[in-house]
Amino acid sequence: MAYDYPPEKLSVYLSDDGGSDLTFYAMVEASRFSKIWLPFCNKFKVEPRSPEAYFSKATEPLVDPDMAKEWSSIKKSYEDMKKRIETTTKLGRVSEEIRKEHKGFSEWNSVASRQDHQAILQILIHRKDQKAVDIEGQPLPTLVYLAREKRPHIHHNFKAGAMNALIRVSSRISNGPIILNVDCDMYSNNSVAARDALCFFMDEEKGREIAFVQFPQTFENLTKNDLYSSSLNVINEVDFLGFDGNGGPCYIGSGCFHRRDTLCGHKYSKEYKADWKRWNDRKMGLKYGCPVEDILTGLAIHCRGWKSVYLNPERKAFLGVAPTTLLQSLVQHKRWTEGHVQVFVSNCPFVFGHKKMPLKLQLSYSPYLLWAVNCLGTLYYVVVPSLCLLRGISLFPEISNPRVVPFLFVIFVHRAYSLGEFVWCGGTFGGWWNDQRMWLFKRISSYFFALFDNILKLLGFTESAFVITAKVADDDVSQRYEEEVMEFGASSPMFTIIATLALLNAFCLVGGMKRVIMEDDVQTLLSDPFALQILLCGLLVLINLPVYQGLFLRKDNGRMPTSLTLRSIMFALLVCALVLY
């Protein structure tokens, strides 16, 4: 609402899939606070314009007495509003006294449950209302609350269904030509982002062919060394720039300015007329039936002849909350990867996009859609060389053999390039090391389970499930995250495979080193046929140090559960025994 943009041209819609009167109450309070917050933002050009983010970072401006006075007053009003909302939330219901303040609360008198209720649509602020002005008499943006209808026997299609409901509702209220969608755990960090995006849509030469302007997903709660590799720096700073040059980036689900027509099935042409009766023919709105409806929708838009733009300004347009536990991160990537495989199988860019979009854009989509397949090669190099080392089977040439050069190139040159690229994108050495660890963990768990689940689904044994990533963590988890202590603390199949493979490599390294020391002269290690296998196994053990700590050394609630530890030891020893005997 506080964007640096004419307020009469702005409309803000909130989709509440929980259908909660508590959320509606918070929105009513926010609509009242906006009457004093928007003039303050416009008068003093504050950034960011999210009050929570602003007051948590800004200090009282003592230099300007006028601003200091208003700053204190605004902050007190905001804290009072927060206190009222938090008190009501702790109570678990909206009091009768508050319900009398707005007629919209009567809608909840007939709500059966979160999954069974009528559509609830409330316009809190309407631009046509002459009373919809701030304390300085300036118009306020339109503000709308929507909880779409839900029935137990009708699938609601998750985020895609919510987005399509917003598109339909907004077409009747404001019908703005440009639509921005932002996830619930993100906020605007740059008040001129809308103007920046419009520069592309309104370009006289290329503007007509732009379907959407995608900003990167960035997060404010990252640790110094990005413990769970959530920053996606290399993707944001390198990959997406290449994507942009090949026809435009994919749609990533948040922080994206869309041309409304493109979301309504419009092909790239000069002649077009919207037909609002086509919502069920799978051409209009976000696509259904896939955990990554954003990728599929962006692919469909590109196949209709449109282009997109990637915009990554110095001041980030949007900031969000990254996962604060390992399981959250792995589950999130598992859902993404599972959806990517489904898109590749059902709408392969080389088939679906044949003669509809450039080959280079088809190739740009493919690495992301084939993330899951990467697990096969990684699992081979994590398991087979280590087991062969334990068994005494040499897989690689000796260090002194010229044939070892390609292997050394892959091991050292590629890793050096990866480190240089990561640091160039603003990372640290510690961040790169964490990125390598998460690269391994994701491939042997998230990607593997995503591929396995898709195979089962294709064979008709299971149906894919949409898993929502948790947005809130308790204080102990948050403290460990800030201290960059890896969080386990759950008995998950993903942790079982990670711990089992970590222990397997430790056992194989000990067994392999024992064989080398007992049978060979250590001075002849350069000519030892097991040197590269020992190096690879040693690196795997080194990168898994947090896993060993979680299994055996830690006593906090973030350690590996005892049952998982025993299970992993049993599995690892069983595999070693089968190989040896």
C-alpha positions as CSV (number, residue, x, y, z in Angstrom):
1,M,0.0,0.0,0.0
2,A,2.9,2.3,0.7
3,Y,4.5,2.0,-2.8
4,D,5.9,5.2,-4.4
5,Y,3.0,5.1,-6.8
6,P,-0.3,7.0,-7.2
7,P,-2.6,5.4,-4.6
8,E,-5.7,5.7,-6.7
9,K,-4.1,3.3,-9.1
10,L,-3.1,0.7,-6.5
11,S,-5.2,-2.2,-5.3
12,V,-4.1,-4.6,-2.7
13,Y,-5.7,-8.1,-2.3
14,L,-5.0,-10.6,0.4
15,S,-5.9,-14.2,-0.1
16,D,-6.6,-16.0,3.2
17,D,-6.7,-19.7,2.5
18,G,-7.1,-20.4,6.2
19,G,-10.4,-18.4,6.2
20,S,-9.6,-17.0,9.6
21,D,-11.4,-14.1,11.3
22,L,-8.2,-13.4,13.1
23,T,-6.5,-12.7,9.8
24,F,-9.4,-10.5,8.8
25,Y,-9.1,-8.6,12.2
26,A,-5.4,-8.0,11.6
27,M,-6.3,-6.6,8.2
28,V,-8.9,-4.3,9.6
29,E,-6.3,-3.0,12.1
30,A,-3.8,-2.6,9.3
31,S,-6.2,-0.6,7.2
32,R,-6.7,1.9,10.0
33,F,-3.0,2.2,10.6
34,S,-2.4,2.8,6.9
35,K,-4.1,6.2,7.3
36,I,-1.1,7.5,9.3
37,W,1.6,5.3,8.0
38,L,1.3,6.2,4.3
39,P,1.6,10.0,4.8
40,F,4.7,9.4,7.1
41,C,6.3,7.2,4.4
42,N,5.6,9.7,1.6
43,K,6.7,12.7,3.7
44,F,10.1,11.3,4.9
45,K,10.8,8.8,2.0
46,V,11.4,6.0,4.4
47,E,12.7,2.6,3.4
48,P,11.7,-0.1,3.8
49,R,8.0,0.7,4.0
50,S,7.0,-2.4,5.9
51,P,6.5,-0.9,9.4
52,E,7.8,-4.1,11.2
53,A,11.0,-4.1,9.1
54,Y,11.4,-0.3,9.3
55,F,11.1,0.0,13.1
56,S,13.2,-3.1,13.8
57,K,16.1,-1.6,11.8
58,A,15.8,2.2,12.1
59,T,16.8,4.3,15.1
60,E,14.9,7.4,16.3
61,P,16.0,10.4,14.0
62,L,17.3,12.9,16.5
63,V,18.7,15.3,13.9
64,D,15.2,16.3,12.5
65,P,12.9,17.2,15.4
66,D,9.8,17.2,13.3
67,M,10.5,13.7,12.0
68,A,11.5,12.6,15.5
69,K,8.2,13.7,16.9
70,E,6.2,11.9,14.2
71,W,8.5,8.9,14.3
72,S,7.8,8.4,18.0
73,S,4.0,8.8,17.5
74,I,3.9,6.5,14.6
75,K,5.9,3.8,16.4
76,K,3.7,4.0,19.4
77,S,0.6,3.6,17.2
78,Y,2.2,0.6,15.5
79,E,3.2,-1.1,18.8
80,D,-0.3,-0.5,20.1
81,M,-1.8,-2.1,17.0
82,K,0.6,-5.1,17.3
83,K,-0.4,-5.5,21.0
84,R,-4.1,-5.6,20.1
85,I,-3.6,-8.2,17.4
86,E,-1.3,-10.4,19.5
87,T,-3.7,-10.2,22.4
88,T,-6.6,-11.3,20.2
89,T,-4.5,-14.1,18.6
90,K,-3.5,-15.5,22.0
91,L,-7.2,-15.4,23.0
92,G,-7.9,-17.5,19.9
93,R,-11.0,-15.7,18.8
94,V,-12.3,-12.2,18.0
95,S,-14.2,-10.7,20.9
96,E,-17.8,-9.6,20.5
97,E,-16.9,-6.0,21.1
98,I,-14.4,-6.1,18.1
99,R,-16.9,-7.9,15.9
100,K,-19.3,-5.0,16.3
101,E,-16.8,-2.7,14.8
102,H,-17.0,-4.2,11.2
103,K,-19.9,-5.9,9.5
104,G,-17.5,-8.3,7.8
105,F,-17.2,-10.4,10.9
106,S,-20.7,-11.6,10.4
107,E,-19.5,-13.8,7.6
108,W,-17.9,-16.1,10.1
109,N,-21.3,-16.9,11.7
110,S,-21.9,-19.4,8.9
111,V,-18.4,-20.8,8.5
112,A,-18.3,-24.6,9.3
113,S,-14.5,-25.1,9.2
114,R,-11.3,-24.0,7.3
115,Q,-12.1,-26.5,4.6
116,D,-15.8,-26.0,4.4
117,H,-17.1,-22.4,4.0
118,Q,-18.6,-20.0,1.6
119,A,-16.5,-17.3,-0.2
120,I,-15.8,-14.4,2.0
121,L,-15.1,-11.1,0.2
122,Q,-14.7,-7.8,2.0
123,I,-13.6,-4.5,0.6
124,L,-12.0,-2.7,3.5
125,I,-11.0,0.4,1.5
126,H,-12.4,1.3,-1.9
127,R,-11.1,4.1,-4.1
128,K,-14.6,5.1,-5.0
129,D,-15.4,5.8,-1.3
130,Q,-14.9,9.5,-0.6
131,K,-14.1,8.7,3.0
132,A,-11.2,6.4,2.0
133,V,-8.5,9.0,2.6
134,D,-5.5,9.3,5.0
135,I,-5.0,11.9,7.7
136,E,-3.8,14.4,5.1
137,G,-6.8,13.9,2.8
138,Q,-5.0,11.9,0.2
139,P,-6.7,8.8,-1.3
140,L,-5.8,5.4,-0.1
141,P,-5.2,2.3,-2.2
142,T,-8.1,-0.2,-2.5
143,L,-7.8,-3.0,0.1
144,V,-9.6,-6.3,-0.3
145,Y,-9.8,-9.4,1.8
146,L,-10.7,-12.7,0.1
147,A,-11.2,-16.2,1.5
148,R,-12.2,-18.3,-1.5
149,E,-15.0,-20.8,-1.2
150,K,-13.9,-24.3,0.0
151,R,-15.8,-27.5,0.1
152,P,-14.5,-31.0,1.3
153,H,-15.5,-32.7,-1.9
154,I,-13.9,-30.1,-4.3
155,H,-10.1,-29.9,-4.7
156,H,-8.9,-26.3,-4.0
157,N,-5.7,-26.5,-6.0
158,F,-3.5,-24.9,-3.3
159,K,-1.7,-21.7,-4.3
160,A,-2.7,-21.8,-8.0
161,G,-6.4,-21.9,-7.0
162,A,-5.9,-19.0,-4.6
163,M,-4.1,-16.9,-7.3
164,N,-6.8,-17.7,-9.9
165,A,-9.5,-16.6,-7.4
166,L,-7.7,-13.3,-6.8
167,I,-7.3,-12.8,-10.6
168,R,-11.1,-13.3,-11.1
169,V,-12.1,-11.1,-8.2
170,S,-9.7,-8.3,-9.0
171,S,-11.0,-8.2,-12.6
172,R,-14.4,-7.1,-11.3
173,I,-13.1,-4.6,-8.7
174,S,-10.1,-2.9,-10.1
175,N,-9.0,-4.8,-13.2
176,G,-5.5,-3.4,-13.2
177,P,-3.4,-4.3,-16.2
178,I,-0.4,-5.3,-14.1
179,I,-0.6,-7.8,-11.2
180,L,2.1,-8.3,-8.6
181,N,2.0,-11.4,-6.5
182,V,4.0,-11.8,-3.3
183,D,4.1,-14.8,-0.9
184,C,2.9,-14.5,2.7
185,D,6.4,-14.7,4.1
186,M,7.8,-11.9,2.0
187,Y,7.5,-8.1,2.2
188,S,8.4,-5.2,-0.1
189,N,11.8,-3.8,0.6
190,N,11.9,-1.2,-2.3
191,S,9.1,1.3,-2.7
192,V,10.0,2.0,-6.4
193,A,9.9,-1.6,-7.5
194,A,6.6,-1.1,-9.2
195,R,8.0,1.9,-11.2
196,D,11.1,-0.2,-12.1
197,A,8.9,-3.0,-13.5
198,L,6.7,-0.6,-15.4
199,C,9.7,0.7,-17.3
200,F,9.9,-2.6,-19.1
201,F,6.2,-2.9,-19.8
202,M,6.0,0.6,-21.1
203,D,9.1,0.4,-23.3
204,E,8.1,1.7,-26.7
205,E,10.1,-0.9,-28.7
206,K,10.1,-4.1,-26.6
207,G,7.4,-3.5,-24.0
208,R,4.6,-5.1,-25.9
209,E,6.3,-8.5,-25.8
210,I,7.0,-8.6,-22.1
211,A,4.7,-10.9,-20.1
212,F,6.2,-10.6,-16.7
213,V,9.1,-9.0,-14.8
214,Q,10.6,-11.4,-12.2
215,F,12.6,-10.2,-9.2
216,P,14.9,-12.6,-7.4
217,Q,13.9,-14.3,-4.1
218,T,16.1,-12.9,-1.4
219,F,16.0,-13.5,2.4
220,E,16.7,-11.3,5.4
221,N,17.3,-14.0,8.0
222,L,20.4,-15.6,6.4
223,T,23.3,-16.4,8.7
224,K,26.8,-15.1,8.0
225,N,27.8,-18.3,6.1
226,D,24.3,-19.1,4.9
227,L,24.0,-22.4,6.9
228,Y,21.4,-24.0,4.6
229,S,22.5,-22.5,1.3
230,S,19.2,-20.6,1.0
231,S,20.5,-17.4,-0.6
232,L,20.7,-19.0,-4.1
233,N,23.3,-16.4,-4.9
234,V,24.8,-18.2,-7.9
235,I,21.3,-18.8,-9.4
236,N,20.3,-15.1,-8.9
237,E,23.6,-13.5,-10.0
238,V,24.7,-15.9,-12.8
239,D,22.1,-18.5,-13.9
240,F,19.1,-16.1,-14.2
241,L,21.1,-13.5,-16.1
242,G,21.8,-16.2,-18.7
243,F,18.2,-17.2,-18.6
244,D,17.3,-13.6,-19.2
245,G,19.4,-13.4,-22.3
246,N,17.8,-16.5,-23.7
247,G,14.2,-15.2,-23.7
248,G,13.5,-14.4,-20.1
249,P,13.6,-16.1,-16.7
250,C,11.0,-18.6,-15.5
251,Y,8.3,-17.5,-13.1
252,I,9.3,-18.5,-9.6
253,G,6.0,-17.9,-7.8
254,S,6.7,-14.6,-5.9
255,G,8.0,-11.1,-6.4
256,C,6.7,-11.1,-10.0
257,F,4.9,-8.3,-11.9
258,H,2.6,-9.9,-14.5
259,R,0.7,-8.5,-17.4
260,R,-2.9,-9.5,-16.6
261,D,-3.6,-10.5,-20.2
262,T,-0.8,-13.2,-20.2
263,L,-2.3,-14.8,-17.1
264,C,-5.7,-14.9,-18.9
265,G,-4.4,-17.0,-21.8
266,H,-3.6,-14.2,-24.2
267,K,-1.1,-15.2,-27.0
268,Y,1.5,-12.7,-28.1
269,S,-0.4,-10.8,-30.8
270,K,-2.0,-7.4,-31.4
271,E,-5.6,-8.7,-31.4
272,Y,-7.0,-9.9,-28.2
273,K,-10.3,-9.8,-26.2
274,A,-10.7,-11.4,-22.8
275,D,-13.3,-14.1,-22.5
276,W,-14.0,-14.8,-18.8
277,K,-15.9,-18.0,-19.6
278,R,-12.7,-19.9,-20.4
279,W,-11.5,-20.6,-16.9
280,N,-12.1,-24.3,-17.0
281,D,-10.3,-25.0,-20.3
282,R,-6.8,-25.0,-18.7
283,K,-5.7,-22.0,-20.7
284,M,-6.5,-19.2,-18.3
285,G,-4.9,-18.5,-14.9
286,L,-2.2,-20.4,-13.1
287,K,-1.9,-24.1,-14.0
288,Y,-3.3,-26.8,-11.8
289,G,-2.1,-30.3,-10.9
290,C,1.6,-29.6,-10.1
291,P,3.5,-28.7,-6.9
292,V,5.4,-26.0,-8.9
293,E,2.5,-24.3,-10.6
294,D,4.6,-21.2,-11.1
295,I,7.2,-23.0,-13.3
296,L,4.5,-24.6,-15.4
297,T,2.6,-21.3,-15.8
298,G,5.7,-19.5,-16.8
299,L,6.6,-22.2,-19.4
300,A,3.0,-22.0,-20.8
301,I,3.4,-18.2,-21.1
302,H,6.7,-18.5,-22.9
303,C,5.2,-21.1,-25.2
304,R,2.5,-18.5,-26.2
305,G,5.2,-16.3,-27.6
306,W,5.8,-13.9,-24.7
307,K,9.1,-12.9,-23.2
308,S,10.0,-12.1,-19.6
309,V,12.6,-9.9,-17.9
310,Y,14.8,-10.5,-14.9
311,L,15.4,-7.5,-12.7
312,N,17.9,-7.6,-9.8
313,P,18.4,-4.1,-8.5
314,E,21.0,-3.2,-5.9
315,R,18.3,-2.6,-3.3
316,K,16.4,-5.8,-3.2
317,A,12.7,-5.5,-4.1
318,F,11.4,-8.2,-1.8
319,L,12.8,-9.9,1.3
320,G,11.5,-13.1,2.8
321,V,12.2,-15.7,5.5
322,A,14.5,-18.6,4.6
323,P,14.1,-22.1,6.2
324,T,15.7,-22.2,9.6
325,T,16.1,-26.0,9.9
326,L,17.6,-28.6,7.7
327,L,14.4,-30.6,7.4
328,Q,12.5,-27.5,6.2
329,S,15.1,-26.8,3.5
330,L,15.2,-30.5,2.3
331,V,11.4,-30.8,2.3
332,Q,11.1,-27.5,0.3
333,H,13.6,-28.7,-2.3
334,K,11.9,-32.1,-2.4
335,R,8.6,-30.4,-3.3
336,W,10.3,-28.2,-5.9
337,T,12.2,-31.0,-7.5
338,E,9.2,-33.3,-7.5
339,G,7.2,-30.7,-9.3
340,H,10.1,-30.1,-11.8
341,V,10.1,-33.7,-12.8
342,Q,6.3,-33.7,-13.3
343,V,6.7,-30.6,-15.6
344,F,9.4,-32.3,-17.6
345,V,7.4,-35.5,-18.0
346,S,4.0,-33.9,-18.8
347,N,5.2,-30.7,-20.5
348,C,8.8,-31.3,-21.7
349,P,10.1,-28.0,-23.0
350,F,11.6,-29.7,-26.1
351,V,8.1,-31.1,-27.0
352,F,5.7,-28.6,-25.4
353,G,7.8,-25.6,-26.6
354,H,8.8,-27.0,-30.0
355,K,8.6,-24.2,-32.5
356,K,6.9,-22.0,-29.8
357,M,10.0,-20.7,-28.1
358,P,13.7,-20.6,-28.9
359,L,15.8,-23.7,-28.4
360,K,18.1,-21.8,-26.1
361,L,15.2,-21.1,-23.8
362,Q,14.1,-24.7,-23.9
363,L,17.7,-25.6,-22.8
364,S,17.5,-23.0,-20.0
365,Y,14.5,-24.7,-18.5
366,S,16.0,-28.2,-18.6
367,P,18.7,-28.0,-15.9
368,Y,16.1,-27.0,-13.3
369,L,13.5,-29.6,-14.5
370,L,16.1,-32.3,-14.3
371,W,17.4,-31.6,-10.8
372,A,16.1,-34.9,-9.6
373,V,18.2,-37.0,-12.1
374,N,21.4,-35.6,-10.6
375,C,20.8,-37.7,-7.6
376,L,21.8,-40.9,-9.5
377,G,25.4,-39.8,-10.3
378,T,25.9,-38.3,-6.9
379,L,24.7,-41.4,-5.1
380,Y,27.1,-43.5,-7.2
381,Y,30.1,-41.4,-6.3
382,V,29.0,-41.3,-2.6
383,V,28.5,-45.1,-2.3
384,V,30.5,-47.1,-4.9
385,P,34.1,-45.7,-4.6
386,S,33.9,-46.0,-0.8
387,L,32.6,-49.5,-0.8
388,C,35.2,-50.5,-3.4
389,L,37.9,-48.9,-1.2
390,L,36.7,-51.1,1.7
391,R,36.6,-54.2,-0.6
392,G,40.1,-53.4,-2.1
393,I,38.9,-52.7,-5.6
394,S,40.6,-49.8,-7.4
395,L,38.4,-47.6,-9.6
396,F,40.8,-44.7,-10.5
397,P,44.3,-44.5,-12.0
398,E,47.3,-43.9,-9.7
399,I,48.3,-40.3,-8.9
400,S,51.5,-40.8,-10.9
401,N,49.6,-42.1,-14.0
402,P,48.9,-39.4,-16.7
403,R,45.4,-40.9,-17.1
404,V,44.5,-39.4,-13.7
405,V,44.5,-35.8,-15.1
406,P,40.8,-35.7,-16.1
407,F,39.8,-36.9,-12.6
408,L,42.0,-34.3,-10.9
409,F,40.5,-31.7,-13.2
410,V,37.0,-32.6,-12.1
411,I,38.0,-32.7,-8.4
412,F,40.2,-29.6,-8.2
413,V,39.6,-27.3,-11.1
414,H,35.8,-27.6,-11.0
415,R,35.7,-27.0,-7.3
416,A,38.1,-24.0,-7.6
417,Y,35.8,-22.5,-10.3
418,S,32.8,-23.1,-8.0
419,L,34.5,-21.4,-5.1
420,G,35.5,-18.4,-7.3
421,E,32.0,-18.1,-8.7
422,F,30.5,-18.3,-5.2
423,V,32.8,-15.6,-3.8
424,W,32.3,-13.4,-6.9
425,C,28.5,-13.5,-6.2
426,G,29.1,-12.2,-2.7
427,G,29.6,-15.3,-0.7
428,T,32.2,-16.4,1.8
429,F,34.5,-19.5,1.9
430,G,32.4,-20.8,4.8
431,G,29.3,-20.1,2.8
432,W,30.7,-22.0,-0.1
433,W,31.6,-25.0,2.1
434,N,28.0,-25.0,3.5
435,D,26.7,-24.8,-0.1
436,Q,28.8,-27.9,-1.0
437,R,27.3,-29.7,2.0
438,M,23.8,-28.8,1.1
439,W,24.4,-29.6,-2.5
440,L,25.3,-33.2,-1.3
441,F,22.4,-33.4,1.2
442,K,19.8,-32.3,-1.3
443,R,21.0,-34.7,-4.0
444,I,21.1,-37.8,-1.8
445,S,17.8,-37.0,0.0
446,S,15.5,-34.4,-1.6
447,Y,16.3,-35.2,-5.2
448,F,16.3,-39.0,-4.6
449,F,12.9,-39.0,-2.9
450,A,11.5,-36.7,-5.5
451,L,12.6,-39.0,-8.3
452,F,11.4,-42.1,-6.4
453,D,8.0,-40.6,-5.6
454,N,7.5,-39.6,-9.3
455,I,8.4,-43.1,-10.4
456,L,5.8,-44.5,-8.0
457,K,3.3,-42.0,-9.2
458,L,3.8,-42.9,-12.8
459,L,3.4,-46.5,-11.9
460,G,0.1,-45.7,-10.2
461,F,1.2,-46.6,-6.6
462,T,0.9,-43.2,-5.0
463,E,-0.4,-39.6,-5.4
464,S,1.9,-36.6,-5.0
465,A,1.2,-34.5,-1.9
466,F,1.7,-30.8,-1.5
467,V,3.8,-30.2,1.6
468,I,3.8,-26.7,3.1
469,T,7.1,-25.4,4.6
470,A,6.8,-24.2,8.2
471,K,7.2,-20.4,8.5
472,V,7.7,-20.2,12.3
473,A,10.4,-21.6,14.5
474,D,10.7,-21.8,18.3
475,D,13.3,-19.8,20.2
476,D,15.8,-22.7,20.7
477,V,15.7,-23.5,17.0
478,S,16.2,-19.9,16.1
479,Q,19.2,-19.5,18.5
480,R,20.9,-22.6,17.0
481,Y,20.3,-21.3,13.5
482,E,21.9,-17.9,14.4
483,E,24.8,-19.8,15.8
484,E,25.1,-21.8,12.6
485,V,24.5,-25.1,14.4
486,M,22.8,-27.5,12.0
487,E,19.3,-28.6,13.1
488,F,18.3,-32.2,12.9
489,G,15.9,-33.1,15.8
490,A,13.4,-35.1,13.7
491,S,13.2,-38.8,12.7
492,S,12.9,-38.3,9.0
493,P,13.7,-40.8,6.2
494,M,15.8,-38.0,4.7
495,F,18.0,-37.8,7.8
496,T,18.2,-41.6,7.8
497,I,19.7,-41.8,4.4
498,I,22.0,-38.8,5.1
499,A,23.3,-40.4,8.4
500,T,23.6,-43.9,6.9
501,L,25.7,-42.7,4.0
502,A,27.8,-40.5,6.3
503,L,28.6,-43.5,8.6
504,L,29.1,-45.7,5.6
505,N,31.9,-43.4,4.3
506,A,33.5,-43.1,7.8
507,F,33.6,-46.9,8.1
508,C,35.0,-47.3,4.6
509,L,37.6,-44.7,5.1
510,V,38.8,-46.4,8.3
511,G,38.8,-49.8,6.6
512,G,40.6,-48.4,3.5
513,M,43.3,-46.6,5.4
514,K,43.9,-49.7,7.5
515,R,44.5,-51.7,4.4
516,V,46.8,-49.1,2.9
517,I,48.9,-48.7,6.1
518,M,49.1,-52.4,6.7
519,E,49.8,-53.5,3.1
520,D,51.7,-50.6,1.6
521,D,54.5,-48.2,2.4
522,V,52.9,-44.8,3.2
523,Q,55.6,-43.1,1.2
524,T,54.3,-44.7,-2.0
525,L,50.9,-43.2,-1.6
526,L,51.3,-41.3,-4.9
527,S,51.6,-44.6,-6.7
528,D,48.8,-46.2,-4.6
529,P,45.8,-47.2,-6.8
530,F,43.5,-46.2,-3.9
531,A,44.7,-42.6,-3.5
532,L,41.8,-40.9,-5.2
533,Q,39.3,-43.1,-3.5
534,I,40.8,-42.3,-0.2
535,L,40.7,-38.6,-1.1
536,L,37.1,-38.7,-2.2
537,C,36.0,-40.7,0.9
538,G,38.0,-38.3,3.1
539,L,36.3,-35.3,1.6
540,L,32.9,-36.9,2.2
541,V,33.7,-37.6,5.8
542,L,34.9,-34.0,6.2
543,I,31.8,-32.5,4.7
544,N,29.6,-34.7,7.0
545,L,31.2,-33.6,10.3
546,P,28.0,-31.8,11.4
547,V,26.2,-35.2,10.9
548,Y,28.6,-37.0,13.2
549,Q,28.3,-34.3,15.8
550,G,24.5,-34.6,15.6
551,L,24.8,-38.4,15.9
552,F,27.3,-38.7,18.8
553,L,28.4,-35.5,20.4
554,R,25.5,-33.1,20.7
555,K,23.1,-33.2,23.7
556,D,20.6,-30.4,22.6
557,N,17.2,-31.0,21.1
558,G,18.6,-30.4,17.6
559,R,20.7,-33.6,17.7
560,M,19.8,-36.7,15.7
561,P,17.1,-38.8,17.5
562,T,18.6,-41.9,19.3
563,S,16.3,-44.2,17.3
564,L,17.6,-42.7,14.0
565,T,21.2,-43.0,15.2
566,L,20.9,-46.7,16.0
567,R,19.0,-47.4,12.7
568,S,21.7,-45.6,10.7
569,I,24.5,-47.5,12.4
570,M,22.7,-50.8,11.7
571,F,22.2,-50.0,8.0
572,A,25.7,-48.8,7.5
573,L,27.3,-51.8,9.2
574,L,25.0,-54.2,7.3
575,V,26.1,-52.8,4.0
576,C,29.7,-53.0,5.0
577,A,29.3,-56.6,6.1
578,L,27.6,-57.5,2.8
579,V,30.5,-56.0,0.8
580,L,33.2,-57.7,2.9
581,Y,31.6,-61.1,3.3
